[in-house]
Amino acid sequence: MQKPLSNARKGDLCRIIRFKDTQSKTETMRFGLSAGETVKCIANVGPIIVGKNLITIAVGRNLAEKIYVECE
């Protein structure tokens, strides 16, 4: 089930499905994240902290609400 990244829980593995709009897609691509990639939710307090490979990225809550993911 698709949900915003802002609703992910610590430890969730989430695959990025889509973006709410073009602006959020562009902002997310600046972090090196795109649709189809899998990230791990490290923390969900204030910004959403996600890990991809060996990189840790803090995604602001407003942007995280525009990134739709499927989590395991």
C-alpha angles and dihedrals in degrees: 000000000000119000137159116276087239088071095055117116128225109280096021118138105218131189115209108237107173147330129246093232144351094266093056090047091053093047092049092049088058087065090052094254125128140165114294096030123120122227132179119230106231098174139356106199116116100326117027109248112209133177127217118180102314096336127100116204130188111213116194115241093242092054092042089058089061096051113084118206142172112226133200 
